[in-house]
Amino acid sequence: MSSHPHIALPWAVRRTRLPLLALRCVACPCGHATTGNGRFRVNANGKLLDVWLLVNCVSCDRTSKLTVHDRVPVHTLPADLLAGYTANSPTLVAETLLDPLTARRNRFALAWDGCWELHAPPVPEDPWPLKITVTFDDPVPVRPERLIAHGLGISRTEIARRVKIDIPLNRRTKLDFSFVLVWSLQ
């Protein structure tokens, strides 16, 4: 990026609430669901266990089940995990919802619009260049161009001139990255 000395600033992308699920409702034309209060349903059949995460349609409030575990032997689940399912642990609800294997198995995507915010300290006027490191607390897919424009309050044209970055600006990422902001040469 740059061999000149620079100031490093940390930025963090943090979740403000759980995202909606892009999941088609069977009862209405709505395409989004929410975890609501975050409840699990645990059902034992002999020595086998089923665990589902209950979600509600945002339009008609119909409850649907997302499979978390299907016919697993009870002794294979750790006791604290089973206790978290039966107690409807909010942390476990978030972990389950953000798990890509659960999303793939149940064929849903996460709708992150309005569910995250950028925590960024103010940008000092001098000296240049300025290195900014962006970290993600949760896998929020964001275009670096949009994030940088929001954090710095500059236009896309200005980003193209002043930002040196190793990843594409217009492709969504969930991974930590850094960029260097240089003084504009006009």
C-alpha positions in Angstrom: 0.0 0.0 0.0 2.2 2.9 1.2 5.8 2.9 2.5 5.4 6.4 4.1 4.7 6.6 7.9 1.0 6.9 8.6 -1.5 7.1 11.4 -3.6 3.9 11.9 -7.3 4.2 12.8 -9.5 1.3 13.8 -13.0 1.0 12.4 -15.5 -1.7 13.5 -18.7 -2.9 11.8 -21.1 -4.0 14.5 -24.5 -5.6 14.5 -27.3 -3.5 16.0 -29.9 -6.3 15.8 -30.4 -9.7 14.3 -30.9 -9.5 10.5 -34.2 -10.5 8.8 -34.2 -13.8 6.9 -34.8 -13.7 3.2 -37.2 -16.7 3.4 -40.4 -17.2 1.5 -43.6 -17.5 3.6 -45.9 -20.4 2.7 -49.0 -18.5 3.7 -48.5 -15.1 2.1 -46.4 -13.4 -0.6 -43.9 -12.0 2.0 -40.3 -12.9 1.5 -38.9 -12.1 5.0 -39.0 -13.7 8.4 -37.7 -12.7 11.8 -36.6 -14.7 14.9 -38.9 -12.6 17.0 -38.1 -13.4 20.7 -35.7 -16.2 19.6 -37.1 -19.5 20.5 -36.0 -23.1 19.9 -38.1 -26.2 19.8 -36.5 -29.3 21.1 -38.3 -32.7 20.5 -37.0 -36.0 21.7 -38.0 -39.3 20.1 -36.5 -42.1 22.1 -32.7 -41.4 22.1 -32.9 -39.2 19.1 -33.3 -35.4 19.2 -34.6 -32.8 16.8 -33.9 -29.1 17.4 -35.5 -26.3 15.4 -35.2 -22.5 15.5 -38.7 -20.9 15.2 -39.1 -17.9 12.9 -42.1 -15.8 12.1 -43.2 -14.1 8.9 -42.9 -10.4 9.2 -46.3 -9.9 7.4 -48.7 -12.6 8.6 -46.7 -13.8 11.7 -46.9 -17.5 10.6 -44.4 -19.6 12.5 -41.9 -21.8 10.6 -39.2 -24.1 11.8 -35.6 -24.0 10.7 -33.8 -27.3 11.3 -30.8 -27.0 13.6 -30.3 -30.7 14.4 -32.2 -33.5 12.8 -32.4 -37.0 14.5 -29.1 -36.7 16.4 -28.4 -39.0 19.3 -28.9 -37.1 22.6 -25.5 -38.1 24.0 -23.7 -36.4 21.0 -24.8 -32.9 22.0 -22.9 -31.2 24.8 -24.9 -30.6 28.0 -24.4 -26.8 27.9 -25.6 -26.7 24.3 -28.7 -28.7 25.0 -29.4 -26.5 28.1 -29.0 -23.4 25.8 -31.5 -24.8 23.4 -34.1 -25.5 26.1 -33.5 -22.1 27.8 -33.8 -20.2 24.5 -30.4 -18.6 24.9 -30.3 -15.3 22.9 -26.6 -15.8 22.3 -27.3 -19.3 20.9 -30.1 -17.9 18.7 -27.7 -15.4 17.2 -25.0 -18.0 16.7 -27.4 -20.4 15.0 -28.9 -17.7 12.8 -25.4 -16.5 11.7 -24.2 -20.1 11.0 -23.7 -20.5 7.2 -24.4 -24.3 7.5 -27.9 -23.6 9.0 -28.6 -21.0 6.3 -27.6 -23.5 3.5 -29.5 -26.4 5.0 -32.7 -24.3 5.4 -32.3 -22.3 2.2 -32.4 -18.8 3.5 -30.2 -15.7 3.3 -29.7 -12.9 5.8 -31.0 -9.4 4.9 -28.6 -7.1 6.7 -30.1 -3.8 5.7 -30.4 -1.5 8.7 -28.9 -4.1 11.1 -25.4 -2.8 11.4 -23.5 0.4 12.2 -20.0 1.7 11.7 -18.0 2.6 14.8 -15.3 5.0 13.6 -13.2 7.6 15.4 -13.0 11.1 13.8 -10.4 11.3 11.0 -7.6 13.8 11.8 -6.8 16.5 9.3 -3.0 15.8 9.3 -0.8 13.9 8.7 -1.2 12.0 5.5 -1.4 9.2 4.5 -3.9 7.7 7.0 -4.3 3.9 7.3 -7.7 2.6 8.4 -8.3 -1.0 9.4 -11.9 -2.3 9.2 -12.9 -5.2 11.4 -16.2 -7.1 11.3 -17.8 -8.4 14.5 -20.4 -10.4 12.5 -20.4 -11.5 8.9 -22.1 -8.3 7.6 -21.7 -8.2 3.8 -20.8 -4.6 2.9 -19.3 -2.9 -0.2 -16.1 -1.3 0.9 -16.9 1.7 -1.3 -20.2 2.3 0.6 -18.5 1.8 4.0 -15.7 4.2 3.2 -18.1 6.8 1.8 -20.2 6.5 4.9 -17.2 6.7 7.3 -15.4 9.5 5.6 -18.3 11.5 4.1 -16.7 11.6 0.7 -18.0 10.8 -2.8 -17.3 7.7 -5.0 -15.1 9.8 -7.3 -13.1 11.1 -4.4 -12.8 7.5 -3.1 -11.4 6.4 -6.4 -8.7 9.1 -6.3 -7.8 9.0 -2.6 -8.2 5.4 -1.5 -5.5 2.7 -2.0 -7.0 -0.7 -1.3 -6.1 -4.3 -2.2 -9.7 -5.6 -2.6 -12.4 -4.5 -5.1 -14.3 -1.4 -3.9 -17.6 -2.5 -5.5 -17.7 -6.2 -4.4 -19.3 -7.1 -1.1 -17.0 -8.4 1.6 -17.4 -9.9 5.1 -13.7 -10.1 5.8 -11.5 -7.6 7.7 -9.6 -5.3 5.4 -7.5 -2.1 5.5 -7.0 0.8 3.2 -4.8 3.9 3.0 -6.3 7.4 2.5 -4.0 9.8 0.8 -4.2 13.5 0.2 -5.9 14.2 -3.1 -3.6 15.3 -6.0 -5.7 17.6 -8.0 
